Amino acid sequence: MTAMLSPEIVTVPSLVDRCDSCSAAGKAEIALTSGGSLVFCGHHANKNAGKLHPVATRITVGDGFEWLAQSPPA
């Protein structure tokens, strides 16, 4: 059985990168377990939260952004 660890969630004043899906201002940067990272606007981050949370090692969110996947999906 593999233990599922929750990714570290870090808040920063703001992100400088743009959303990889739509080029809007980035609100969340997801560091992936496979390497690399993805940046998403608030809409795309929360739309894909259930898929992103299990494959993330670290999630960096801009101050004031409410990441919907604060805990692993049930």
C-alpha positions in Angstrom: 0.0 0.0 0.0 1.3 3.5 -0.9 0.9 6.3 1.5 -0.7 9.4 0.0 0.9 12.6 1.1 -0.7 16.0 0.9 1.2 18.5 -1.1 2.7 21.5 0.7 0.5 24.6 0.2 2.4 27.9 0.3 0.9 31.4 0.0 2.8 34.2 -1.7 1.8 37.8 -2.3 1.3 37.2 -6.0 2.4 35.1 -8.9 4.1 36.6 -11.9 3.4 33.8 -14.4 0.3 33.5 -16.6 -2.2 30.6 -16.8 -1.0 27.8 -19.0 -4.6 27.2 -20.2 -5.8 30.7 -21.0 -3.0 33.3 -20.3 -5.0 35.0 -17.6 -3.1 36.1 -14.4 -1.7 33.1 -12.5 -3.3 32.3 -9.1 -1.8 28.9 -8.5 1.4 27.1 -9.4 1.4 23.4 -9.1 4.8 21.6 -8.8 4.2 18.1 -10.2 5.5 14.8 -8.7 6.8 13.9 -12.2 8.8 17.1 -12.4 8.0 20.6 -13.8 5.2 22.8 -12.9 1.9 24.2 -14.2 0.4 27.7 -13.6 -3.3 28.3 -13.6 -5.7 31.2 -13.2 -8.2 30.8 -10.4 -10.9 29.4 -12.7 -8.7 26.7 -14.2 -7.0 25.8 -10.9 -10.3 25.2 -9.1 -11.9 23.5 -12.2 -9.0 21.0 -12.2 -8.3 20.9 -8.4 -9.4 17.3 -8.0 -7.0 16.1 -10.7 -4.1 18.4 -9.7 -4.1 17.8 -6.0 -3.1 14.1 -6.2 -0.1 14.7 -8.6 1.3 17.8 -6.8 4.2 18.0 -4.4 3.8 21.7 -3.7 1.0 24.2 -4.5 1.8 27.9 -4.4 -1.2 30.2 -4.3 -1.5 33.9 -4.6 -2.6 35.7 -1.4 -6.4 35.9 -1.4 -7.0 33.0 -3.8 -9.1 30.2 -2.3 -7.8 26.8 -3.5 -10.7 24.4 -3.4 -8.6 21.3 -2.9 -7.3 22.0 0.6 -7.4 18.3 1.5 -7.1 15.1 -0.6 -10.3 14.0 -2.3 -12.3 11.3 -0.5 
